[in-house]
Amino acid sequence: MTSSQIPALERDVDSALDPTLAGHDPADSLQRAFSRVRMSRSVPESVLVPAVGTVAVAAMATEPVESAALALLVFLCASFIVPERPPWATLLPLMRGPLQLLVPLIGTIAVGVVQAITGVPEITFGQLAIVFAATSAASLVPWATARRPWRNHTQVRIAVIGSQRSTDDLARELRLAGIPDYLVVGRISVTEPPAEDPAEEVPRLGSLDDLGTIVREKEIQLLVMSSEAPRFLVFDEVSRSCLQLPVRLWELSAFYEDVFGHVAVAEINSAWFQYIMHPKYRRVAPASKRALDIVIATIVGTLFLPLLAILAPLIARDGGSVFFYQTRIGEGGRPLRLVKLRTMSNSDSAGPQWATDDDDRITPVGRFLRRTHLDEMPQLLNVLKGEMSLVGPRPEQPEFVERLEDVLPFYQRRHLLKPGLTGWAQVRCGYAGSDVGSAWKLSHDLYYLKHGSMGFDVAILLETFRTLFADRRYAIEPKWVPFIHGHDPIQPVEPLAP
């Protein structure tokens, strides 16, 4: 642990002793104290980039000593000004590079501004470009961008405190997701279980009473606490036997959010939504989000009008209308009239039902519109009217909402947000296409509900643009996994009657 992390850790420990300092219960505060190091900035970003920038500036400046001191100060300030990259940043292919280059970019611009004001370090624009290239290369080396919290190990060794089923499910999903940074070593039971089942995928390491010994002998680096484990019993044992050990503690739901970018719906309960009641939670979207909606919707809508003049006759060739109107459920459960370009023939006669890639109702032109998402462009009118936002959960038909609220826990919570033209679930999951797919998207909508921000919105918009040219059908396919859909698969439901 570095010296810069100690004050923050001390504040969390103080909060654990006095819950009024943090606005959370003592267990939450102690958990944050154990997991804070996981989120700290890496040494290469804090040291290597400023060092490379300093050397590059000093090598080209006429006054190397003075220029080196100035460059070091500027790049160190840039490394501390740029906020920590949020977990979602590493899950978006397009945003990994730009976010990694923020410190080199800000530092290089700052050097140029200082030179314009003071005349130091007296380097040309081309030399500034070389400084940016050198610092960018330093920030992009593989060992600088690795997000493993403990770099002396190839994998973070995990022990799950909870049931065998939760442990096996986590190990299985890490394999399915292709994430090699974590190794589930075994599980720690809260009470003594019956004889070990030979079908268990992950071995039992022992009981909670032996936690300290298990951590030392098995070299456990991360304890993951599932919802079955009694929280205060776990924290009492952790504080008794593990405070002096190099191990961290994380709740399983929080682990899922950070590593997988979605909420383990089957792992949470109503207490997960306590953050919405916290004084720091912003219930109303900021004015900047609305301003972004208006500006982008106006620009994109204006650019789309000439294309609409070409598409409209092609869509109307079968005698149908150009636009398709449909009632959807929006913010607060209020209905809205959503407008799209028509992509299907006879789309209303069969009643509400999921659309599939091989749906006979899709017209040839409609197939192109759906593949390029151009059929969604008229919804910019809904955005300008304030019924929708550019980024948010996709609104669903009332018939689907009524059914999904019965089979998916917390489905109605997504209506706390204004629906969006695109969203975290859209860039990660694509079309739902089924009740199981809706559960898969719900786990991402809840993630956005908790982590949404202006920076997140901009990243989603840029990632949406990328999906128009790559991964059109999306790499992540809806699939049943226990932590999303529960341990009992969602039963298929008969199509709604016309």
TORGU-696593 format. One record per residue (C-alpha): residue number from 1; y, x negated, z. Coordinates in Angstrom, 3 decimals. Layout:
BEGIN
[NUM; [Y; X; Z]],
...
***
This chain:
BEGIN
[1; [0.000; 0.000; 0.000]],
[2; [3.396; -1.333; -0.953]],
[3; [6.384; -1.461; 1.376]],
[4; [8.209; 1.154; -0.697]],
[5; [5.415; 3.655; 0.001]],
[6; [5.449; 3.231; 3.783]],
[7; [8.562; 5.346; 4.563]],
[8; [7.248; 8.228; 2.463]],
[9; [3.881; 8.018; 4.182]],
[10; [5.566; 7.932; 7.598]],
[11; [7.524; 11.068; 6.709]],
[12; [4.309; 12.834; 5.794]],
[13; [2.635; 11.767; 9.036]],
[14; [5.689; 12.994; 10.972]],
[15; [5.407; 16.274; 9.105]],
[16; [1.777; 16.498; 10.118]],
[17; [2.850; 16.303; 13.758]],
[18; [5.771; 18.702; 13.263]],
[19; [5.039; 21.284; 10.557]],
[20; [8.617; 22.562; 10.594]],
[21; [9.704; 19.324; 8.905]],
[22; [7.708; 20.057; 5.771]],
[23; [7.468; 23.830; 5.620]],
[24; [3.649; 23.582; 5.506]],
[25; [0.855; 23.551; 8.021]],
[26; [-0.199; 20.222; 9.583]],
[27; [-3.343; 19.975; 7.467]],
[28; [-1.338; 20.175; 4.233]],
[29; [1.035; 17.467; 5.466]],
[30; [-1.789; 15.145; 6.503]],
[31; [-3.466; 15.714; 3.156]],
[32; [-0.309; 14.710; 1.299]],
[33; [-0.111; 11.591; 3.472]],
[34; [-3.616; 10.595; 2.384]],
[35; [-3.075; 11.317; -1.316]],
[36; [0.461; 9.999; -1.851]],
[37; [-0.617; 6.517; -2.987]],
[38; [-2.473; 8.175; -5.882]],
[39; [0.854; 9.271; -7.387]],
[40; [2.836; 6.071; -6.898]],
[41; [4.313; 4.154; -9.825]],
[42; [2.210; 1.282; -11.086]],
[43; [3.245; -2.309; -10.470]],
[44; [3.503; -3.190; -14.206]],
[45; [6.058; -0.429; -14.780]],
[46; [8.129; -1.479; -11.779]],
[47; [7.875; -5.256; -12.243]],
[48; [6.504; -6.259; -15.637]],
[49; [8.950; -4.313; -17.815]],
[50; [12.061; -5.578; -15.934]],
[51; [10.658; -9.118; -16.022]],
[52; [10.042; -9.018; -19.773]],
[53; [13.466; -7.475; -20.364]],
[54; [15.108; -10.175; -18.272]],
[55; [13.368; -12.996; -20.121]],
[56; [14.131; -11.480; -23.531]],
[57; [17.840; -11.016; -22.786]],
[58; [18.200; -14.482; -21.215]],
[59; [16.495; -16.126; -24.202]],
[60; [19.017; -14.678; -26.664]],
[61; [22.253; -14.574; -24.634]],
[62; [24.892; -17.311; -24.616]],
[63; [25.092; -17.210; -20.817]],
[64; [21.398; -17.068; -19.839]],
[65; [21.733; -17.112; -16.036]],
[66; [24.411; -14.428; -15.809]],
[67; [22.755; -12.353; -18.513]],
[68; [19.337; -12.630; -16.827]],
[69; [20.727; -11.369; -13.526]],
[70; [22.419; -8.466; -15.291]],
[71; [19.320; -7.537; -17.305]],
[72; [17.078; -7.702; -14.242]],
[73; [19.388; -5.366; -12.324]],
[74; [19.657; -2.923; -15.239]],
[75; [15.908; -2.700; -15.927]],
[76; [15.038; -2.429; -12.226]],
[77; [17.490; 0.452; -11.918]],
[78; [15.955; 2.091; -14.997]],
[79; [12.456; 1.811; -13.535]],
[80; [13.575; 3.568; -10.362]],
[81; [15.760; 6.184; -12.080]],
[82; [13.019; 7.414; -14.396]],
[83; [10.922; 9.894; -12.407]],
[84; [7.203; 9.550; -11.910]],
[85; [5.211; 10.791; -14.887]],
[86; [3.699; 14.125; -13.913]],
[87; [-0.077; 14.561; -14.240]],
[88; [0.265; 16.765; -17.329]],
[89; [1.906; 13.908; -19.255]],
[90; [-1.407; 12.094; -19.757]],
[91; [-3.072; 15.280; -21.038]],
[92; [-0.751; 15.696; -24.032]],
[93; [-1.595; 13.254; -26.869]],
[94; [1.879; 13.360; -28.424]],
[95; [3.791; 12.755; -25.194]],
[96; [1.897; 9.781; -23.801]],
[97; [3.779; 7.224; -25.877]],
[98; [7.339; 8.614; -25.579]],
[99; [7.087; 9.063; -21.827]],
[100; [5.742; 5.541; -21.457]],
[101; [8.783; 4.207; -23.341]],
[102; [11.450; 5.870; -21.187]],
[103; [12.071; 2.830; -18.964]],
[104; [12.373; 0.366; -21.899]],
[105; [14.611; 2.799; -23.788]],
[106; [16.951; 3.559; -20.881]],
[107; [17.080; -0.103; -19.865]],
[108; [17.913; -1.295; -23.378]],
[109; [20.610; 1.350; -23.847]],
[110; [22.084; 0.420; -20.466]],
[111; [22.242; -3.264; -21.466]],
[112; [24.125; -2.252; -24.605]],
[113; [26.553; -0.070; -22.653]],
[114; [27.221; -2.815; -20.090]],
[115; [27.844; -5.288; -22.908]],
[116; [30.329; -2.901; -24.534]],
[117; [32.241; -2.657; -21.240]],
[118; [32.027; -6.228; -19.897]],
[119; [31.166; -8.371; -22.938]],
[120; [27.965; -9.615; -21.258]],
[121; [25.253; -10.556; -22.278]],
[122; [26.734; -11.054; -25.788]],
[123; [23.728; -10.169; -27.926]],
[124; [23.668; -8.376; -31.253]],
[125; [22.285; -4.933; -32.060]],
[126; [19.288; -6.564; -33.721]],
[127; [18.619; -8.603; -30.605]],
[128; [18.792; -5.418; -28.510]],
[129; [16.106; -4.015; -30.791]],
[130; [13.967; -7.065; -30.021]],
[131; [14.502; -6.482; -26.278]],
[132; [13.377; -2.882; -26.675]],
[133; [10.316; -3.940; -28.664]],
[134; [9.332; -6.557; -26.078]],
[135; [9.724; -4.228; -23.075]],
[136; [7.921; -1.429; -24.940]],
[137; [4.994; -3.719; -25.624]],
[138; [4.899; -4.629; -21.932]],
[139; [4.801; -0.955; -20.929]],
[140; [2.073; -0.066; -23.396]],
[141; [-0.510; -2.716; -22.598]],
[142; [-3.740; -1.001; -21.573]],
[143; [-3.827; -2.310; -18.037]],
[144; [-0.210; -1.157; -17.504]],
[145; [-0.865; 2.377; -18.645]],
[146; [-4.138; 2.882; -16.761]],
[147; [-3.785; 5.646; -14.160]],
[148; [-6.571; 4.502; -11.903]],
[149; [-5.151; 4.355; -8.382]],
[150; [-7.331; 1.445; -7.263]],
[151; [-7.444; -1.166; -10.026]],
[152; [-10.081; -3.422; -8.489]],
[153; [-12.712; -0.805; -9.335]],
[154; [-13.754; 0.545; -12.704]],
[155; [-14.322; 3.979; -11.166]],
[156; [-12.966; 5.856; -8.172]],
[157; [-15.926; 6.568; -5.903]],
[158; [-15.860; 10.179; -4.718]],
[159; [-17.664; 12.020; -1.945]],
[160; [-17.379; 15.805; -1.897]],
[161; [-17.149; 17.540; 1.470]],
[162; [-18.813; 20.893; 0.865]],
[163; [-21.835; 22.544; -0.661]],
[164; [-24.365; 21.006; -2.990]],
[165; [-23.410; 23.495; -5.677]],
[166; [-19.743; 22.449; -5.592]],
[167; [-20.716; 18.774; -5.749]],
[168; [-23.087; 19.228; -8.677]],
[169; [-20.553; 21.359; -10.541]],
[170; [-17.805; 18.762; -10.174]],
[171; [-20.041; 15.921; -11.355]],
[172; [-21.171; 18.004; -14.307]],
[173; [-17.654; 18.960; -15.372]],
[174; [-16.434; 15.366; -15.191]],
[175; [-19.193; 14.518; -17.647]],
[176; [-18.389; 17.486; -19.903]],
[177; [-14.711; 16.531; -19.981]],
[178; [-15.544; 12.897; -20.750]],
[179; [-13.530; 11.503; -17.825]],
[180; [-15.001; 8.116; -16.796]],
[181; [-12.460; 7.222; -14.094]],
[182; [-14.281; 9.074; -11.305]],
[183; [-17.831; 8.765; -10.014]],
[184; [-19.246; 11.426; -7.696]],
[185; [-21.375; 9.321; -5.354]],
[186; [-22.644; 12.193; -3.241]],
[187; [-21.740; 14.967; -0.871]],
[188; [-21.065; 15.284; 2.825]],
[189; [-22.264; 18.490; 4.452]],
[190; [-20.303; 20.188; 7.190]],
[191; [-23.453; 21.372; 8.966]],
[192; [-26.986; 20.047; 8.822]],
[193; [-28.618; 21.676; 5.734]],
[194; [-32.271; 22.482; 5.116]],
[195; [-34.528; 19.979; 3.401]],
[196; [-33.031; 18.379; 0.305]],
[197; [-33.798; 20.125; -2.977]],
[198; [-35.273; 17.709; -5.550]],
[199; [-33.334; 19.596; -8.259]],
[200; [-30.022; 18.493; -6.775]],
[201; [-28.058; 16.338; -9.205]],
[202; [-25.991; 14.487; -6.583]],
[203; [-27.569; 13.159; -3.365]],
[204; [-26.559; 14.183; 0.125]],
[205; [-24.963; 11.276; 1.999]],
[206; [-24.935; 12.799; 5.461]],
[207; [-23.010; 15.200; 7.665]],
[208; [-19.344; 15.375; 8.592]],
[209; [-20.058; 13.843; 12.008]],
[210; [-20.978; 10.582; 10.256]],
[211; [-17.928; 10.568; 7.967]],
[212; [-16.540; 7.183; 8.986]],
[213; [-19.904; 5.453; 8.640]],
[214; [-20.534; 7.053; 5.246]],
[215; [-17.140; 5.986; 3.916]],
[216; [-17.721; 2.375; 4.980]],
[217; [-21.329; 2.044; 3.835]],
[218; [-20.926; 3.859; 0.502]],
[219; [-17.477; 2.385; -0.211]],
[220; [-15.997; 5.847; -0.693]],
[221; [-12.426; 5.749; -1.971]],
[222; [-11.688; 9.451; -2.309]],
[223; [-12.842; 12.406; -0.236]],
[224; [-12.646; 15.722; -2.085]],
[225; [-12.700; 18.786; 0.149]],
[226; [-14.044; 21.995; -1.384]],
[227; [-13.033; 25.485; -0.296]],
[228; [-16.292; 26.020; 1.643]],
[229; [-15.402; 23.281; 4.133]],
[230; [-13.437; 24.366; 7.246]],
[231; [-10.064; 22.685; 6.735]],
[232; [-9.140; 21.878; 10.322]],
[233; [-12.629; 20.693; 11.160]],
[234; [-12.461; 18.282; 8.223]],
[235; [-8.952; 17.066; 9.072]],
[236; [-9.910; 16.578; 12.700]],
[237; [-12.809; 14.307; 11.712]],
[238; [-10.735; 12.486; 9.075]],
[239; [-7.958; 11.748; 11.553]],
[240; [-10.528; 10.575; 14.120]],
[241; [-12.616; 8.243; 11.971]],
[242; [-10.842; 7.469; 8.683]],
[243; [-7.175; 6.740; 9.334]],
[244; [-7.893; 3.008; 9.446]],
[245; [-10.082; 3.049; 6.311]],
[246; [-8.967; 2.639; 2.658]],
[247; [-9.924; 6.188; 1.720]],
[248; [-7.842; 9.139; 0.566]],
[249; [-8.332; 12.892; 0.937]],
[250; [-7.761; 15.597; -1.660]],
[251; [-8.509; 19.282; -1.880]],
[252; [-10.768; 20.135; -4.784]],
[253; [-8.280; 22.596; -6.303]],
[254; [-5.530; 19.935; -6.279]],
[255; [-7.949; 17.404; -7.791]],
[256; [-8.627; 19.802; -10.635]],
[257; [-4.944; 20.339; -11.302]],
[258; [-4.197; 16.629; -11.500]],
[259; [-7.277; 15.439; -13.391]],
[260; [-8.110; 18.394; -15.651]],
[261; [-4.692; 20.060; -16.026]],
[262; [-5.828; 23.504; -14.974]],
[263; [-6.484; 25.493; -11.820]],
[264; [-10.042; 25.978; -10.604]],
[265; [-9.701; 29.750; -10.321]],
[266; [-13.066; 30.146; -8.599]],
[267; [-12.053; 27.506; -6.020]],
[268; [-8.755; 29.027; -4.847]],
[269; [-7.840; 32.046; -2.770]],
[270; [-4.613; 33.904; -2.067]],
[271; [-3.375; 31.032; 0.111]],
[272; [-2.989; 28.961; -3.074]],
[273; [0.056; 31.078; -3.949]],
[274; [1.914; 30.198; -0.759]],
[275; [4.114; 27.799; -2.733]],
[276; [5.729; 30.827; -4.425]],
[277; [7.075; 31.899; -1.028]],
[278; [8.433; 28.445; -0.226]],
[279; [12.257; 28.253; -0.132]],
[280; [12.233; 25.472; -2.745]],
[281; [10.304; 27.536; -5.297]],
[282; [12.602; 28.871; -8.027]],
[283; [11.701; 32.479; -8.710]],
[284; [14.244; 32.965; -11.495]],
[285; [14.085; 30.748; -14.570]],
[286; [17.080; 28.389; -14.716]],
[287; [19.941; 29.052; -17.121]],
[288; [18.960; 25.890; -19.014]],
[289; [15.619; 27.474; -19.969]],
[290; [17.365; 30.526; -21.387]],
[291; [19.855; 28.316; -23.222]],
[292; [16.984; 26.320; -24.730]],
[293; [15.341; 29.566; -25.841]],
[294; [18.477; 30.814; -27.582]],
[295; [19.346; 27.544; -29.304]],
[296; [15.854; 26.807; -30.637]],
[297; [15.103; 30.441; -31.556]],
[298; [18.364; 30.647; -33.515]],
[299; [17.793; 27.372; -35.375]],
[300; [14.119; 27.970; -36.170]],
[301; [14.742; 31.623; -37.058]],
[302; [17.471; 30.653; -39.511]],
[303; [15.222; 28.068; -41.160]],
[304; [12.385; 30.600; -41.344]],
[305; [14.352; 33.279; -43.238]],
[306; [13.986; 31.678; -46.716]],
[307; [10.255; 31.273; -46.134]],
[308; [10.027; 34.907; -45.027]],
[309; [11.555; 35.992; -48.342]],
[310; [8.612; 34.288; -50.093]],
[311; [5.903; 35.509; -47.717]],
[312; [6.992; 39.146; -47.482]],
[313; [5.913; 40.147; -51.052]],
[314; [2.585; 38.362; -50.623]],
[315; [1.871; 40.173; -47.357]],
[316; [2.814; 43.569; -48.848]],
[317; [0.589; 43.213; -51.928]],
[318; [-2.141; 45.401; -50.389]],
[319; [0.328; 48.214; -49.794]],
[320; [0.736; 47.610; -46.097]],
[321; [3.827; 46.771; -44.110]],
[322; [5.158; 43.231; -43.755]],
[323; [5.606; 43.408; -39.997]],
[324; [3.095; 44.452; -37.369]],
[325; [4.257; 45.919; -34.067]],
[326; [2.094; 45.989; -30.970]],
[327; [2.605; 46.835; -27.318]],
[328; [1.973; 43.919; -24.967]],
[329; [2.417; 43.423; -21.220]],
[330; [5.312; 41.172; -20.285]],
[331; [7.066; 39.889; -17.180]],
[332; [6.533; 42.004; -14.098]],
[333; [3.855; 44.046; -15.875]],
[334; [6.481; 45.745; -18.046]],
[335; [5.456; 46.635; -21.623]],
[336; [7.244; 45.085; -24.574]],
[337; [7.065; 45.723; -28.314]],
[338; [5.910; 42.503; -29.894]],
[339; [6.538; 41.878; -33.606]],
[340; [4.415; 39.667; -35.882]],
[341; [3.767; 39.204; -39.570]],
[342; [0.807; 41.383; -40.516]],
[343; [-2.343; 39.307; -41.026]],
[344; [-4.961; 42.071; -41.027]],
[345; [-5.739; 45.110; -43.063]],
[346; [-6.485; 48.335; -41.227]],
[347; [-5.867; 46.496; -37.952]],
[348; [-5.223; 49.567; -35.853]],
[349; [-8.134; 51.761; -36.973]],
[350; [-10.816; 49.992; -34.947]],
[351; [-8.890; 50.053; -31.692]],
[352; [-8.029; 47.022; -29.552]],
[353; [-10.572; 44.231; -29.923]],
[354; [-10.673; 40.442; -29.948]],
[355; [-10.050; 38.768; -33.297]],
[356; [-12.361; 35.994; -34.495]],
[357; [-12.128; 33.383; -37.258]],
[358; [-14.526; 35.326; -39.476]],
[359; [-12.960; 38.736; -38.765]],
[360; [-13.286; 40.908; -41.880]],
[361; [-9.896; 42.477; -41.140]],
[362; [-7.992; 39.226; -41.852]],
[363; [-6.434; 39.121; -45.309]],
[364; [-6.383; 35.914; -47.414]],
[365; [-2.655; 35.530; -46.809]],
[366; [-3.163; 36.421; -43.178]],
[367; [-5.721; 33.658; -42.784]],
[368; [-3.120; 31.138; -43.917]],
[369; [-0.492; 32.662; -41.621]],
[370; [-2.790; 32.526; -38.609]],
[371; [-3.898; 28.964; -39.338]],
[372; [-0.279; 27.785; -39.512]],
[373; [0.926; 30.186; -36.779]],
[374; [3.640; 31.467; -39.103]],
[375; [2.613; 35.021; -38.203]],
[376; [4.139; 34.423; -34.758]],
[377; [7.615; 33.529; -36.065]],
[378; [9.078; 37.085; -35.908]],
[379; [8.584; 36.934; -32.142]],
[380; [11.720; 34.806; -32.102]],
[381; [13.449; 38.204; -32.092]],
[382; [11.689; 38.999; -28.816]],
[383; [12.889; 35.646; -27.498]],
[384; [16.507; 36.319; -28.492]],
[385; [16.315; 39.764; -26.854]],
[386; [15.187; 38.128; -23.608]],
[387; [11.795; 39.851; -23.546]],
[388; [9.989; 36.568; -24.119]],
[389; [10.588; 32.862; -23.719]],
[390; [9.627; 30.031; -26.023]],
[391; [7.175; 28.730; -23.408]],
[392; [5.064; 30.887; -21.141]],
[393; [1.753; 32.784; -20.942]],
[394; [0.842; 34.778; -24.036]],
[395; [1.298; 38.545; -23.529]],
[396; [-1.856; 40.615; -23.927]],
[397; [-2.497; 44.217; -24.935]],
[398; [-2.485; 46.762; -22.066]],
[399; [-6.144; 47.639; -22.651]],
[400; [-7.194; 44.009; -22.304]],
[401; [-4.971; 43.482; -19.267]],
[402; [-6.479; 46.444; -17.437]],
[403; [-9.995; 45.160; -18.038]],
[404; [-9.262; 41.512; -17.325]],
[405; [-7.580; 42.361; -14.027]],
[406; [-10.904; 43.886; -12.947]],
[407; [-13.081; 40.888; -13.876]],
[408; [-10.754; 37.891; -13.340]],
[409; [-9.238; 37.131; -9.923]],
[410; [-5.451; 36.648; -9.893]],
[411; [-5.071; 37.624; -13.556]],
[412; [-2.012; 39.746; -12.774]],
[413; [-0.259; 36.698; -11.267]],
[414; [0.488; 35.427; -14.771]],
[415; [2.934; 38.340; -15.091]],
[416; [5.198; 36.580; -12.611]],
[417; [6.398; 34.600; -15.641]],
[418; [8.134; 35.730; -18.798]],
[419; [5.593; 35.601; -21.650]],
[420; [6.010; 32.866; -24.231]],
[421; [5.668; 32.178; -27.922]],
[422; [3.649; 29.101; -26.990]],
[423; [2.489; 27.661; -23.694]],
[424; [0.310; 25.235; -21.784]],
[425; [-2.737; 27.415; -22.410]],
[426; [-1.981; 27.625; -26.142]],
[427; [-1.736; 23.866; -26.726]],
[428; [-4.837; 23.240; -24.607]],
[429; [-7.067; 26.213; -25.434]],
[430; [-5.915; 27.910; -28.629]],
[431; [-6.761; 31.583; -29.077]],
[432; [-8.675; 33.301; -26.263]],
[433; [-10.973; 35.403; -28.430]],
[434; [-13.075; 36.748; -25.524]],
[435; [-13.030; 37.614; -21.843]],
[436; [-14.431; 34.158; -21.063]],
[437; [-11.729; 32.583; -23.206]],
[438; [-9.099; 34.568; -21.300]],
[439; [-10.440; 33.176; -18.030]],
[440; [-10.200; 29.673; -19.500]],
[441; [-6.570; 30.323; -20.454]],
[442; [-5.786; 31.941; -17.101]],
[443; [-6.623; 28.673; -15.354]],
[444; [-3.960; 26.976; -17.505]],
[445; [-1.401; 29.775; -17.063]],
[446; [-1.652; 29.432; -13.287]],
[447; [-1.161; 25.680; -13.664]],
[448; [2.050; 26.323; -15.604]],
[449; [3.149; 28.869; -12.999]],
[450; [3.006; 26.132; -10.384]],
[451; [4.153; 23.086; -12.361]],
[452; [6.567; 24.586; -14.903]],
[453; [9.835; 22.710; -15.477]],
[454; [12.335; 22.038; -18.234]],
[455; [10.665; 18.728; -19.040]],
[456; [7.282; 20.446; -19.164]],
[457; [8.679; 23.083; -21.559]],
[458; [10.059; 20.445; -23.915]],
[459; [6.739; 18.561; -23.877]],
[460; [4.823; 21.781; -24.674]],
[461; [7.174; 22.575; -27.562]],
[462; [6.681; 19.107; -29.036]],
[463; [2.924; 19.340; -28.542]],
[464; [2.936; 22.741; -30.263]],
[465; [4.545; 21.108; -33.282]],
[466; [1.776; 18.492; -33.293]],
[467; [-0.945; 21.153; -33.324]],
[468; [0.445; 22.494; -36.621]],
[469; [-0.742; 19.296; -38.318]],
[470; [-3.627; 18.133; -36.117]],
[471; [-6.302; 19.805; -33.993]],
[472; [-5.510; 23.138; -35.582]],
[473; [-8.502; 24.772; -34.000]],
[474; [-7.933; 22.770; -30.822]],
[475; [-10.241; 20.213; -29.274]],
[476; [-10.864; 22.165; -26.066]],
[477; [-13.138; 25.127; -26.733]],
[478; [-13.516; 27.952; -24.193]],
[479; [-16.743; 27.495; -22.285]],
[480; [-18.160; 28.813; -19.063]],
[481; [-17.934; 26.364; -16.211]],
[482; [-18.285; 27.414; -12.579]],
[483; [-14.914; 26.257; -11.263]],
[484; [-13.095; 28.335; -13.874]],
[485; [-15.189; 31.472; -14.140]],
[486; [-17.066; 31.444; -10.857]],
[487; [-20.718; 30.717; -10.298]],
[488; [-21.755; 33.996; -11.918]],
[489; [-20.928; 34.071; -15.646]],
[490; [-18.635; 36.839; -16.827]],
[491; [-20.765; 39.612; -18.212]],
[492; [-20.045; 40.634; -21.814]],
[493; [-18.069; 43.839; -22.117]],
[494; [-18.527; 46.401; -24.864]],
[495; [-15.617; 46.629; -27.342]],
[496; [-13.005; 49.208; -26.461]],
[497; [-13.374; 52.519; -28.225]],
[498; [-10.785; 53.438; -30.885]],
***
